[in-house]
């Protein structure tokens, strides 16, 4: 009968003997490494030895390489067609995110990189310069500098930036960082779009009139005149012109904003920030030159003009 805890073994002489083990089984020493035994066995067996260990090691290395070659980067939302991914979840002023184009952080406003918004604002200022000139070309046959040295009207850029900061987009309207009627569904989406258009119309109506009155009171300059247009309010705004601006901005914010954000977001952080800074300096300088000339002469500068009729 065997006594528990006894183990049979052989001594150096090859004879059977009995050793009594009291207490817990002896643990492997720190120098004991299973992988060393596997390596030794593999070396002893040679090419015909155990093949499973090297195979498992190779698979493990492959997985590690894949994990290293594809870093897990979580991008902040840069825009989606429905705008839901860029919705504000509270005030995010000064929020930062890890940009996919580099390891540095970039400031965002409601989920969109600040430098991207500034670059798009300059694009809006450029587009506004062309819109005004084409309108004047059709209405009066005149194509001119629009009082600027550069083909940009900064007011349009500032308006674009303010509209996104205050209202967001038609598909994801917000006021003060709080979503308006959040959720899905056609009725909610239609109501948000209608409310967005109405709010945008009022903002354009008021801001255009306020800008004209500012120049008139500050510099004695009457910049434009809408009195020949029906339903005008003072000489600086009218219902038809405000409605036309509303329709154009609504369509751009609804269908072109997020594709434009994704396009500009391809620019790495450092070049995007440099472009935004350089563009802001140039446009601000051009605007200050115009204001200085207006204050000194009592009229806006006209650098060049072509009349076709």
Buried (B, 14 or more C-beta within 10 A) or exposed (E): EEEEEEEEEEEEEEEEEEEEEEEEEEEEEEEEEEEEEBBEEBEEEEEEEEEEBEEEEEEEEEEEEEEEEEEEEEEBBBBBEBBBBBBBEEEBEEBEBBBBBEEEEBBBBBBBBBBBBBBBBBBBBBBBBEBBBEEBBEEEEBBBBBBBBBBBBBBBBBBBBEBBBBBBBBBBBBEEBEBBEEEEEEEEBEBBBEBBBEBBBEBBBEBBBEBBBEBBEEBEBEBBEBEEEEEBBBBBBBBEBBBBBBEEBBEBBBEEBBEBBEBBBEBBBBEBBEBBEEBBEBBEEBBEBBEEBBEEEEBBBEEEEEEEE
